[in-house]
């Protein structure tokens, strides 16, 4: 009898464990209602070059996805204050790589933790070996992402360094959508591009290791990191990537379904008087439109 009870207990625990695993894979996704805050629109215009490259309809879609992201994924400061701009940058980082896939939802992410600076493998922000700026969590940190607030902000402030830590980590998360972070996104496995993709990136990794490539050295550490580093390059300086690595560019265009080289990536510093037409395109005076929130 004792053995039977033990077996039943084990089965119940196993079943509960499986239930938790399965329930974590698909959470309820909220579609928020309400208008996009006008002040947030100005923050996007001044800080997210990708947003400025979109037409009016695309901007509206981007704004909807930002609201959706923020409504469904917690963004939590750990010993640091998180501003509206920080939340917008996190959301933008997640939306930019999947912008061409409007039905995409980050079911594999519950929370983004914002740390005050770099951290080590034990998640400590003080002491030695604090080299990590961003991480997709595993194990007990599964469905969480950690970002350094300085890396988050710098990634968008510097448009020409081919480096954006937050986008890098979200590309890892996209890579993980098929259950495994391996440097080959699901779209490639479905289209049977895996072998030529791996052959090509192995060649490029070897060139990085021999210091014969301008791709960031971190991309030479593994196929996994190569994919994420290359993604940063694709979204930050697509024209240069297309010129120097046309085959890689074409494959990323296929993966993300975006021709980034056709986009005009630029920040907009907004200077507008109270009686000028509002920057949001409403054709109203600024003082009666976004100026109400900017005041």
N, C-alpha and C positions, 0 to 999 in steps of 0.2 A: 504493500500500500504506500509506504514511504517513497519507494522508487517511482510509483505512478504519479504521486503528488509532485515529486521533483520534476518529472518529465513534463507534466502539465504546466508547472510554473515556468520552466524553460521555454515551452512553446508560447505561453502568454507573453513572456518578456520579449521573445523574438518577434512575435506578432506586433507588439507595441512598438518595438524598435523599427520594424518595417513600416508601420503606419506613420511614425514620425518622419522617416526618410521620404516616404511618398508624399506626405502632406507638405513637407518643406519645398518640394519641387514645384508645386503650383499653389500660389496664394491668391486670395481675392484681389483683383486689380481694380482700383477706383478710377473712374473717369470723372475728373473734377468739372464743376460748372462755375461760371463766372468769367469776367473779363481779365485779360492779362494786365497787371498793374503798369500804368504808363511809365512810372519811374523805373521799373525793371527794363522796359524797352530801351530807355536811354542807357542804362548800364550795359545792356547787350551791345548796343551800337558803339559804345566807347571801349569795350573790352573784348569782344568776340568777333574777330575778323570774318569768320565763316558766316555768321549771321548777316553781316553787311553784304556778302556776296549773293544773297538770295533775292529772288523777286518777291513781290508783295504776297502772293499766295503761299510761297515757300516760307516766308517769314511768319505768316499766320500759323502754318503747320508747326514750325519750330517752336513758337510760343506755346502752342497747345501741348506739345511734347514736354516742354519745360514744366508746365503746370502739372502734367501727368506724372512726371518723374518725381517732383517735389512732394506730390500728394501720396505717393506710394513708397518712397524710399527715405528713411530717416537720414538726416545729415546732422551729426552730433559733434560738437566741439569737445575735445578732451584737454582740459587745462588750457583752453584757448577760446576766445570769442569768435563765433561764426557770424559773418554779416550776410545781408541779402546778396551782395556781390559774390561772396564765396559759394553760397548755395546755387546761384546762377552758373558759376563756373563749373561746379561739380556736375550739374544737370547738363550743361552744354557739352562737357567732356563725354558724357554717356550718349548723348544724342547725335553728335557729329558723325561717329563711325557708322551708325545704323540709320542715318537720316533717310536713305533710299528705301528703307523697309518700314513703312508706317505702322505695320501691325506688330513690330517687335516690342516685346516687353521683357524687362529684366526680372524674370521670375527667380533667377539665381542670385538675387541681391536684396537684402533687407535693410542694410544700414551702411552708410559711409562715415567712418570715424576720421575726424580732422585733428591731427596732432600738431603741437606748436612748432616742432622742428623735426629733424631726421631722427630715426630710431634704430634700435638693433633687433636681432632676431628674437629677443625676449620682450620686445615692445617697450623697451626703456628709452626715455628721451633724455636721460642724463648718463654721463659716464663714457666709456670707450666703445669703439666699434659701432658707432651710430652712423651707418652709411646708407641706410634704407630711406628712400623718399616716398615710396608707395608700395602697396602690397595687396594682392587678392588673397583673402583668408582661406585657410584650409582647416580641417579638423574641427576643434571647438570654435574656431573663428570662421567657419564656413558661412557663406552668404553675407560676409562683411568685407569691406574694403577699407584700407587705411591710407590716408594721404597726408603728407606734410603740408601745412598751410602755405609755407613759403614756396614750395615747389608748385603747388596748385596755382598760386598767383603769378609766379615767374613764367610758368608755362604759357600763359596767355599774354603777358606783358611783353615778352621777347618773341617777335614774329619770325626771326631769321636764324634761330639756333638749331632748328630741326629737332627740338626737344620739348615735349609736353608730357610730364609725368602722369597726369590724370588720364589723358587720352591713352597713353601707354597701358595703364592698368585696365581701362575699359576694353581695350583690344584683347588683353588676356582673358577678360570675362567673356567676351564674345567667343574666343577660342575655346573656352570652357563649356560653352552651351551644349556641346555633344557629350559632356561628361568628363572630358579629359583636356588638360592644357598641354598641347603637344606641338604647337606651331603650325597646325594645319586646320583651318576653320572648316566647319561642316559643309559650306558651299563647295569647297574643293573636292571633298570626298564624294559628294553627290554627283559631281560632274566629271569624276575620274581624272582630275588634274593633279592628283597627289604625287605621282612619281616624277613628272617633269618639274613640279614645284619644289620638291625636295632636292632634286638634282641641281636646280638653279640656285637655291639658297645655300646649298653646301659649297658650291663654287664661290658664291659671294662671301660666305663666312671665311673661307680659306683666304680670300683676297684681303679681308679685314685683318686677319691674324698676321698676314705678311706685310701689313701697313701699305697696302696697295689700293685702298678704297677710302673715300671720304665719308662713308657711312659710319656712324658712331661706333667706337670700339666695343661698347657693351653689346652691340648686335652680334659680335663674333663669339659670344660666350656659349650660345646654343641656338638651335632652331627656334625654340620658344621665344627667346629674347629677340632674335633676328626679326621675327614677324611683327612684334610689338614696336621695336625701334624703327623698322621700315614704315609702319603705319604712322608713326609720328612725323616722319619725313614726308609722307604722302599728303598729310593734312596740313602741314606747316609750309612746306616749300615744294609744291607739286610740279611746278614748271621745271625747277632744277632737277628733280628726280626723273622727270620725263626725258630731259636732255642727256643726263648721265647714265641712266639705267632704263631705257625704253621698254625692255621686255618685263622687267620688274614692275614698272609703272602700269603696263597693260594688264598684268595679272592682278594688281591691287585694284585697278579700275573694275575688273571682273568681280573681284571679291566683294568690294563695297558698293558696286553699282553706281559709282560717281566718277565723272570726268573732272577731277579737281583742277587740272591745268586750265580749264575753261573759266574757272571762277576768279574774280578779282578780290583778293584777300587784303583787306585794309581795315584799320581802326578809324573811327570818326570821332574827333574831338569836337564836341558840340558847343558852339557859342551862339546864343540867340537872345535877342532883346525881348522884353515883355510884350511889345507890340508887333514883333515879327511873327510871320507864319510859323506854326509849331513844326518842330523837326519830325514829328511822327507821321506827317502827311495828311492830317485831318483837314487842312485848309482853314483852320481856326487860328486866332491869335494865340501865341504861346501862353499869355497870362490867363486865358480862359480854357486852356487845354492841359497839356502836361505841366505847365508852369504852376498849376494849383498844387500838384504833388511835389514838384521840385522846390517849392517855397519852404 
